């Protein structure tokens, strides 16, 4: 059984980081004075954006930064380009 890791290109991961930071700034500036359910949404929004941005940062700058693993049950399967 072979397994292959998926890793986005560095430019795609960096774009994800930039978009994540933009979304975080947007969320804080637009929902910063919220109360009640709006505040709960702001907290959820910020936690999710930080998690996505951290994952993209790990994928962009880590040697082992893969976002997924594909497993083949065929022994003769090889990744494209090999």
C-alpha positions as CSV (number, residue, x, y, z in Angstrom):
1,X,0.0,0.0,0.0
2,X,1.4,3.3,-1.1
3,X,0.7,6.7,0.4
4,X,1.4,10.1,-1.0
5,X,1.2,13.5,0.8
6,X,-0.5,16.5,-0.7
7,X,1.1,19.8,-0.1
8,X,-0.1,23.1,-1.7
9,X,2.4,25.3,-3.5
10,X,4.1,28.0,-1.4
11,X,2.4,30.8,-3.3
12,X,-1.1,29.2,-2.7
13,X,-0.3,28.8,1.0
14,X,1.0,32.4,1.3
15,X,-2.2,33.6,-0.4
16,X,-4.2,31.7,2.2
17,X,-2.2,33.4,4.9
18,X,-2.9,36.9,3.4
19,X,-6.6,36.2,3.0
20,X,-6.8,34.8,6.5
21,X,-5.2,37.9,8.0
22,X,-7.6,40.1,5.9
23,X,-10.6,38.1,7.1
24,X,-9.4,38.5,10.7
25,X,-9.0,42.2,10.4
26,X,-12.5,42.4,8.7
27,X,-14.1,40.3,11.4
28,X,-12.6,42.4,14.3
29,X,-13.4,45.8,12.7
30,X,-16.9,44.9,11.6
31,X,-18.1,42.9,14.5
32,X,-15.8,44.3,17.2
33,X,-18.6,46.1,19.1
34,X,-21.1,43.2,18.9
35,X,-22.8,41.8,22.0
36,X,-24.7,38.6,22.7
37,X,-25.0,36.3,19.7
38,X,-22.9,38.7,17.6
39,X,-20.0,38.4,20.1
40,X,-20.3,34.6,20.0
41,X,-20.1,34.7,16.2
42,X,-17.0,37.0,16.4
43,X,-15.2,34.6,18.7
44,X,-16.1,31.6,16.4
45,X,-15.0,33.6,13.3
46,X,-11.7,34.6,14.8
47,X,-10.9,31.0,16.1
48,X,-11.7,29.5,12.7
49,X,-9.7,32.1,10.8
50,X,-6.7,31.8,13.1
51,X,-6.8,27.9,12.6
52,X,-7.0,28.2,8.8
53,X,-4.2,30.8,8.8
54,X,-2.0,28.6,11.1
55,X,-2.6,25.6,8.9
56,X,-1.6,27.5,5.8
57,X,1.5,28.9,7.5
58,X,2.5,25.4,8.5
59,X,2.0,24.2,5.0
60,X,4.0,27.1,3.5
61,X,7.0,27.1,5.7
62,X,7.4,23.6,7.2
63,X,9.3,20.8,5.6
64,X,6.6,18.3,6.5
65,X,3.7,20.7,5.9
66,X,1.2,18.5,4.1
67,X,-2.5,19.0,4.2
68,X,-3.5,15.5,3.4
69,X,-2.4,11.9,2.6
70,X,-3.7,9.8,-0.2
71,X,-3.4,6.1,0.2
72,X,-3.5,3.7,-2.7
73,X,-4.3,0.0,-2.2
74,X,-2.4,-0.9,-5.3
75,X,1.2,-1.8,-4.9
76,X,2.2,-0.6,-8.5
77,X,0.7,2.9,-8.1
78,X,3.2,5.7,-8.3
79,X,2.6,9.5,-7.9
80,X,2.4,11.4,-11.2
81,X,5.8,12.5,-12.5
82,X,7.8,9.6,-11.1
